[in-house]
Amino acid sequence: MNPNEFGKKLGIGVRIAGRIAQQRVQQSAAGPAAVSNSGPHPASGPQPIYTAPGASAAPRIPTPAAAQAQVRNLGKKTHSYTRAAGRGIGGFLRPFGRVGGLLWLEVTGFFFGLFAIFFAQNIWRARLDYAAGPQHNRFLIGCVLTVIFGYLSISAFWRARRR
């Protein structure tokens, strides 16, 4: 099937589905007398599901009480639709969350490793002054930071491996 044909057919389908949904909302806004659980009332005749764009359909004007009921029900429906959409998106993203968590641990472990290497270079430069000298404090600080960032790097990779 040609992509253009598919797009046209999809667009037509979406427009028809939108019109059907609009008609059903209008029917439900008319109140419980207009819509029953058993379908349309036999005396009223068949209810159209789809009205062609050129055809005229008599607009139904809801009473103020029916309009208020529609607004209350719309809030309830929107809440349930929002909850359902949240569940759907959460279910879709759940597998990506595990992979994202692993990737996060590995990236942070890598950067902690880079910092550990940087501080290890400072230790190497100040290695001759480890006991006493002008760079003694820098050497000790470099040792402490190398150990800390080395631990964080190794633990991040270890946690990623355990998952």
Secondary structure, DSSP 4 states (H G I P E B T S, - for coil): --HHHHHHHHHHHHHHHHHHHHHHHHHHHT-TTT--TT-S-GGG-PPPS---TTS--PPP---HHHHHHHHHHHHHHHHHHHHHHHHHHHHHHHHHHHHHHHHHHHHHHHHHHHHHHHHHHHHHHTGGGSSSSTTHHHHHHHHHHHHHHHHHHHHHHHHHHH-
